[in-house]
Amino acid sequence: MSESTSLAWFRRDLRLHDNAALAAACDADRVVPVYCVDPREYGDRPFGGPDSFVFEKTGAHRARFRLEALSDLRASLRDRGSDLLVREGTPESVLPEVATTVDADVVTVHTRPTPEESSVESAVESAVETELRDDGVELRRFWGHTLTHVDDLPMALSALPDTYTTFRKAVESAAEDADADAETGPGSARGGDPAGGDPLSEPTVPPLPRDAPDAGDLPAVSDLAGNSDAEFDPAPDDRGVLPFDGGETAALDRVESYVWAGDHLREYKETRNGLLGADYSSKFSPWLNEGCLSPRYVKAEVDRYEDRRVANDSTYWLVFELRWRDFFQFQFAKHGSDFFRREGIRERTDIDWRRDDARFERWAAGETGIPFVDANMRELNATGYMSNRGRQNAASFLANDLRLDWRRGAAYFETRLVDYDPASNYGNWAYIAGVGNDSRDRSFDVRWQAKRYDENAEYVTTWLPELDALPAEYAREPWKLSEDEQASYGVELGVDYPEPMVDLDER
Ligand SMILES: Cc1cc2nc3c(=O)[nH]c(=O)nc-3n(C[C@H](O)[C@H](O)[C@H](O)COP(=O)(O)OP(=O)(O)OC[C@H]3O[C@@H](n4cnc5c(N)ncnc54)[C@H](O)[C@@H]3O)c2cc1C
């Protein structure tokens, strides 16, 4: 009998642990792991219909992180006698060719609910059907990037509640019922993934077949993100919260150091709104979004921590936040590309969104004259990361104070964020702009927020050293300085630091 062969198509699931697609691929006798560097994910892209603008799809921070993650995955596979084939090209052109070369029977992949990702899957599916029909090759999709498996949702996707609290309560209660079932009897029969809520263990990956083509080289950051990040300096900025090394190895190290060695999980709920330093929040997001870390693995570590150390509001809250992540993933599965419309899923046509390139550029560069917004934008530009508190304020300022098309801000985040995910990013932006999953006013009073979360102006002066000489109140609100005070502190508004773009007193 001839041996069976599978292609394990890696995308944003760059890990060996809890990887349903890889585990299924490893049921075959021979496995060829492949990654496609898809040119559509890089370079300049238009966005937004008639009023369209151009933005760079993947900036240097995320490109760097992704390449490190690929290199780490390749090293792990090589340690196990396998390898990772890396090809530049669209998956629908690369995969049929590799499948033919190694005589594959099946291609396994993790499916994604977001429109661009799922259209690539469809293109691969039809290429495989058209080109490899006589060979009987099939594309098998697996769900593997959320905490709750799609098959375990307590409702159909079409009936998914559009408010987070209703969603969360339903999912929490279903998870409790499943736990009770697991304790009292046989597990429920569920398709797709044998593990239920538990992470899958790493499969045994067979050696790379001898007839597999050459593994190929990884591209350089400059090959992928050469445009708007011409000044990108791969050396980490020492003001950044973490260096964010890409890859599963660094991801598991971060879980170990945040949860166990540093013992930070016990106070996560109290510290999570911080702005400075490595440990006010988990910083798991880049690894979760490139798939170096599975959310089910994180939840299993939280459970273990609750058993061994403490179960409190903080341990609950980390999982609560992971459910927010799930919420937006499932929302995209329900509403699809409606999320990218300016009117959003709520079809709001009553907001007068403006286009003003100069004002947008000031926001993007961190030159608005509002220190709390500027410091956050400069952190994003320098490091690819911004805290959740910062994202809420920077997004709200663009959407609700400047009233610029919120999607342009979201697209800017898409370029820059090291942890960008379409559902988390556009879902949160739409929410704050008032066109997403909440009918309440979600705008932020940026002055109040700065006072509440950066009272001593430590954060703003870290990223705006030109305000360092000022007392905290003025560093937060430099427009209050009289001319005499500007002279005495040596900070001239309009010269050393911009005049504010809007009068926040008129809010
Ligand atoms: C305008 C805006 C854009 C955003 N864009 C992204 C994005 O592209 N990618 C992204 O992962 N997160 C995004 N977020 C959510 C959140 O800001 C980040 O997940 C968080 O700051 C990452 O840091 P952390 O891992 O330390 O978070 P923690 O506070 O430690 O939270 C743990 C995990 O929970 C998840 N999470 C927490 N808050 C949210 C949330 N509001 N929505 C979805 N998931 C959440 C993340 O996976 C995070 O890693 C955005 C938020 C806003 C307001």
The ligand as an SDF file (V2000), in Angstrom:
LIG
                    3D

 53 58  0  0  0  0  0  0  0  0999 V2000
   -8.5670   50.6420   18.8910 C   0  0  0  0  0  0  0  0  0  0  0  0
   -8.0870   49.3040   19.3880 C   0  0  0  0  0  0  0  0  0  0  0  0
   -7.4220   48.4430   18.5230 C   0  0  0  0  0  0  0  0  0  0  0  0
   -6.9970   47.1930   18.9720 C   0  0  0  0  0  0  0  0  0  0  0  0
   -6.3480   46.3540   18.0900 N   0  0  0  0  0  0  0  0  0  0  0  0
   -5.9600   45.1260   18.5000 C   0  0  0  0  0  0  0  0  0  0  0  0
   -5.3100   44.2270   17.6100 C   0  0  0  0  0  0  0  0  0  0  0  0
   -5.1260   44.5010   16.4180 O   0  0  0  0  0  0  0  0  0  0  0  0
   -4.9000   43.0340   18.1110 N   0  0  0  0  0  0  0  0  0  0  0  0
   -5.1270   42.6820   19.4120 C   0  0  0  0  0  0  0  0  0  0  0  0
   -4.7410   41.5910   19.8210 O   0  0  0  0  0  0  0  0  0  0  0  0
   -5.7750   43.4850   20.2530 N   0  0  0  0  0  0  0  0  0  0  0  0
   -6.1940   44.7020   19.8500 C   0  0  0  0  0  0  0  0  0  0  0  0
   -6.8180   45.5240   20.7360 N   0  0  0  0  0  0  0  0  0  0  0  0
   -7.1820   45.0190   22.0740 C   0  0  0  0  0  0  0  0  0  0  0  0
   -6.1610   45.2690   23.2020 C   0  0  0  0  0  0  0  0  0  0  0  0
   -5.8010   46.6220   23.2280 O   0  0  0  0  0  0  0  0  0  0  0  0
   -4.9080   44.4070   23.0720 C   0  0  0  0  0  0  0  0  0  0  0  0
   -5.2850   43.0600   22.9080 O   0  0  0  0  0  0  0  0  0  0  0  0
   -4.0500   44.4860   24.3350 C   0  0  0  0  0  0  0  0  0  0  0  0
   -3.6810   45.8140   24.5590 O   0  0  0  0  0  0  0  0  0  0  0  0
   -2.8190   43.6210   24.1570 C   0  0  0  0  0  0  0  0  0  0  0  0
   -1.9850   43.6980   25.2840 O   0  0  0  0  0  0  0  0  0  0  0  0
   -1.9010   42.4800   26.3000 P   0  0  0  0  0  0  0  0  0  0  0  0
   -1.6640   41.2190   25.5640 O   0  0  0  0  0  0  0  0  0  0  0  0
   -0.9500   42.8530   27.3480 O   0  0  0  0  0  0  0  0  0  0  0  0
   -3.3900   42.4670   26.8840 O   0  0  0  0  0  0  0  0  0  0  0  0
   -3.9500   41.8490   28.2420 P   0  0  0  0  0  0  0  0  0  0  0  0
   -4.6210   42.9500   28.9860 O   0  0  0  0  0  0  0  0  0  0  0  0
   -2.9370   41.0780   28.9630 O   0  0  0  0  0  0  0  0  0  0  0  0
   -5.1110   40.8780   27.7360 O   0  0  0  0  0  0  0  0  0  0  0  0
   -4.8790   39.4940   27.4630 C   0  0  0  0  0  0  0  0  0  0  0  0
   -5.3430   39.1790   26.0660 C   0  0  0  0  0  0  0  0  0  0  0  0
   -6.7530   39.3910   25.9530 O   0  0  0  0  0  0  0  0  0  0  0  0
   -7.0640   39.8430   24.6360 C   0  0  0  0  0  0  0  0  0  0  0  0
   -7.6990   41.1580   24.7140 N   0  0  0  0  0  0  0  0  0  0  0  0
   -7.6140   42.0620   25.7070 C   0  0  0  0  0  0  0  0  0  0  0  0
   -8.4000   43.1270   25.4460 N   0  0  0  0  0  0  0  0  0  0  0  0
   -8.9780   42.8900   24.2510 C   0  0  0  0  0  0  0  0  0  0  0  0
   -9.8950   43.6110   23.4330 C   0  0  0  0  0  0  0  0  0  0  0  0
  -10.3890   44.8050   23.7930 N   0  0  0  0  0  0  0  0  0  0  0  0
  -10.2480   43.0820   22.2460 N   0  0  0  0  0  0  0  0  0  0  0  0
   -9.7730   41.8840   21.8430 C   0  0  0  0  0  0  0  0  0  0  0  0
   -8.9200   41.1550   22.5890 N   0  0  0  0  0  0  0  0  0  0  0  0
   -8.5320   41.6450   23.7660 C   0  0  0  0  0  0  0  0  0  0  0  0
   -5.7460   39.9320   23.8830 C   0  0  0  0  0  0  0  0  0  0  0  0
   -5.5660   38.7530   23.1590 O   0  0  0  0  0  0  0  0  0  0  0  0
   -4.7190   40.0430   25.0020 C   0  0  0  0  0  0  0  0  0  0  0  0
   -3.4440   39.5610   24.6330 O   0  0  0  0  0  0  0  0  0  0  0  0
   -7.2630   46.7880   20.3030 C   0  0  0  0  0  0  0  0  0  0  0  0
   -7.9260   47.6690   21.1660 C   0  0  0  0  0  0  0  0  0  0  0  0
   -8.3290   48.9030   20.7150 C   0  0  0  0  0  0  0  0  0  0  0  0
   -9.0410   49.8160   21.6670 C   0  0  0  0  0  0  0  0  0  0  0  0
  1  2  1  0
  2  3  1  0
  2 52  2  0
  3  4  2  0
  4  5  1  0
  4 50  1  0
  5  6  2  0
  6  7  1  0
  6 13  1  0
  7  8  2  0
  7  9  1  0
  9 10  1  0
 10 11  2  0
 10 12  1  0
 12 13  2  0
 13 14  1  0
 14 15  1  0
 14 50  1  0
 15 16  1  0
 16 17  1  0
 16 18  1  0
 18 19  1  0
 18 20  1  0
 20 21  1  0
 20 22  1  0
 22 23  1  0
 23 24  1  0
 24 25  2  0
 24 26  1  0
 24 27  1  0
 27 28  1  0
 28 29  2  0
 28 30  1  0
 28 31  1  0
 31 32  1  0
 32 33  1  0
 33 34  1  0
 33 48  1  0
 34 35  1  0
 35 36  1  0
 35 46  1  0
 36 37  1  0
 36 45  1  0
 37 38  2  0
 38 39  1  0
 39 40  1  0
 39 45  2  0
 40 41  1  0
 40 42  2  0
 42 43  1  0
 43 44  2  0
 44 45  1  0
 46 47  1  0
 46 48  1  0
 48 49  1  0
 50 51  2  0
 51 52  1  0
 52 53  1  0
M  END
$$$$
